[in-house]
Amino acid sequence: MRIILLGPPGGGKGTVAKKLQEDFKIPVISTGEILRGEMAKGTQLGKEVKGIIARGELVPDEIILKLIRKRIEEEDCQKGYIFDGFPRNLEQAKSLDRLYRQMDQDIDQVFYFEIPFEQVIERLSKRRVCRKCGANFNLSFNPPKKENVCDFCGGELYQRVDDKEETIKNRLMVFEKQTLPLKDYYQKKKILTTLDARLSKKAYLKIKDIIQKARVEN
């Protein structure tokens, strides 16, 4: 299945995506990872992207779509894949539709992780990350055993810049303006399922059930 996960930052998309990847052996596709990968490999597109980023500019959608096409044509995507963080706006969604028409494919399911913005701020502002191993903790529901010390490696815990309250509010404003309209866009296509992101385990199980049923039917 070809799947899109939509929702505000802090809605749990990344966590659910990793579990689905493990269960169904299909890759999670992140545009950020694709861009970093192309730059690391030193491909022609990678060099172009590196120059754009070095100038402090946004990578144009045209290049993003080229990279997306290249990625989904790879062998590990033949049984399906999960988009996490793409598309980010209506123009990207329409460009993706055009790409799929060229490839005679389509998105099977879009899942929207619905959560009140106040809870997003609560979740992210309380998040702490280990500088050494990258483990995540939350001061509210998953605190470290020892203050500011990672349970796993003993590394120092810190708050990321984009997890500070003012930054989170700005990210949510951008999401509301640019990404939220995609909910209606995919609703009209009748491929959208809305999930209660406050109950992440229940949301994961619902997606898993839908994928399993679709695989049986096909």
Secondary structure, DSSP 8 states (H G I E B T S, - for coil): -EEEEE--TTSSHHHHHHHHHHHH---EE-HHHHHHHHHHHT-HHHHHHHHHHHTT----HHHHHHHHHHHHTSGGGTT-EEEES---SHHHHHHHHHHHHHHT----EEEEEE--HHHHHHHHHTEEEETTT--EEETTTB--SBTTB-TTT--BEE--GGGSHHHHHHHHHHIIIIITHHHHHHHHTT-EEEEETTSHHHHHHHHHHHHHHHHHH-
